[in-house]
């Protein structure tokens, strides 16, 4: 039996993740205006924690052992902020624009990795950052027309996602990927539930 390439496996996981994000965006767009963004995020975490709890119960709770709960918390605060801004933007600006702005994430990751982890900004990375910002200006077109506030919120969301990526890189030195996802759903569950109670809308079906 041929040995599977780690790069191939990682690529397949990324393709699956991108497909999941597309479906998530479509679902979020349909729900926007019907229930609050907080409630969308609550149901996302609620369904996720059920699935992950069953998985962890099957393979063993030691898989989610961690000594970095505080780092998980900071990572999830950043990630939750990113998610909220992303879902909020879905209800106000076109999907294509949301994804285009979200693609600034590598720019923020490169800058944060340099600032927080001491990674060197090579000439190629600097040029990529400059071109990325030029592309962002083309998308937003400040001055040509009023920039929708939701676009700026999505931009802030991309920064939040980038911060969570940098913190995830640090966490995965000792913790498993399953641990990262498990604590994400567990910690973000109350973050979505508590603020959604003020304007709770009970789902009535498809």
N, C-alpha and C positions, 0 to 999 in steps of 0.2 A: 504493500500500500504506500502510495506516494506521500511524503511528508508535506503537510499543508504549510504554505508560506504565511508567517505572521503578518506580512504586509497585505497579502490577499485577504486574510481573515479580517484585518482591521478595515480594509477597503469595503468589504461586504457589509460590515457593521455600520460604516458611515453611510453607505447607500441606503440601508434600511432606516437609519436615523433620519436622513433627509426626506425619505418618503413619509415617515411618521410626522415630521415637522410640517410637511405640506398638508397632510390630513388634519393635523392639529389646527393649522391656520384656517382651513376651510370650515371646520367645525366651530372655531372661535368666531369667525365672521358671521356664521348663521345664528349663533347665540347672542351676538352683540345687540344690545337694545332690548333683549327679552329678559335676560337676567344680568346682574351686575358682574363686573370683572372679578370682584372678590369671590363671588359665588362660583364662577367658572373655575377659578383657581382652586377653590375648595373641592369641587367634584373631581378635578384632575388629581389632586392629592389623595382624596378618599378612595377612588378606584385603584390608584397606584399602590396605596398601602395595603389593600386587601390582596392584590396580586403578589406583591413582594413578601408579605407575611407568609403566604402559602408556600412561596418558593424557599424562603429562609427556613421555615418549619421542616421542609423536606430535606434540604441539604445540610442543615445545621446552623444554629445560632452563632457559633463561633466565627462564621464568615463575616459577621457585622461587628466584630469586636473592634473597639477603637479607643485610643488614648487622646484623641484630638477633638473632643466634643465642642470645645470653644471655637476651634477653627471651622468645624462643620457648621456651627451657628453663624459665623460671619460669612461663610461661603453662601449659606442659604438666604441670609438677609439680602446679599447682593443679587443672587439669582432670582429671588422672589420679586425684588424691585424691577429686574429686567423683564421677568414674565409679565408683571402687571402692565408695564409700559408697552410691551409688545401686543398683548391682548387688547389694551385700550386703543392702540393705534389701528388695529384691525377694523374697528367699528367706524373709523372716520376717513381713512385714506385708502387708496387702492392697494390690493395685495401685492402687486408688482413693486409699488413704491416702498411698502413695508419691508419686503425682502431686500430691495436694493439698499435701503438705509442700514438694514441689519448686516449687510456685507462689509460695513465699516468695522465689524468686530475684530478682524485680524490687525487692523491699525491700532486699536486700543490695546489689544493683547501685547503687541510688540512694544508699545510705549510703557505699559504697566510692567511687563517682564523686565524691561531695562531699569525701571525705577525701583521695583520691589525685589527683583531677583538678581540684579546686576548683570543681566545678559547684555552682550555688546550689540550696539546698533551698527550693523555693517552698512557699507555704502548702498548695497542692493536693498536693504530694509528701509533705509532712509528715503530712497527714491520711490519705493513701494508706498510708503506713508504719504509722501508728497502727492503722488499720482492719485492715491486713494482719496485724499482731501479735495483734490481738484474734481474728481468724479462725484464726490458728495455735493460740492457746490453746483455742479451741473444738474444734479437731481433736485436739489432744493430751490435753485435759481433765486437766491435772495436779491431783492431789488427789482427783478423782472415782474414778480407778483408776490402777494402776501404769502409767507410761509405758514402753512397750517400748523397750529400749535401741536397737533397730534404727531406731526413729523418730528418735531423737536423732542417729544416724549419718547418716540421710538429710537431716536438717536441716543438719548440718555439710557434707554433700555439696552442698547448695544454695548454701552460702557459698563452697565451692570453685569451683563453676560460675560464681558471680557474679564472683569474683576473676579467673577466666579470661576472662570477658566484657569486663571493664574493661581487662585487658592486651591482649586481641584488638583492642579499639578503638584502642589506641595503635599496635599492630603494623600494622594495615591502613592507616595513614596513608602507609606506604611500600611495604608488601608486598601481593601479591595474595591473594585468598581461597584460591586453589589452594596458594599457598605455606604459608599457615596450616595447611591440612588435611594437606598433605604432611609437614611437620615434626611435626605432631601424631602421625601414624601411625608415622613413623620414630623419634621419640624415645620414644614410649610402648611400642614393640615390646619393647625389652629390659626396660622397667619391669614388663611382664607376664611375660616369659619367665623371667627369673632366679628370682623367688620361686616360680613355679609348678613349677619342676623338682623341688622337695622332695616335692611330692604330685602328680606328673604322672599323669594318667589318659588313656590313648590312646583317642580316640573310636572307637566301633565301628560307627557308622552311625546312621541315623534309626530 
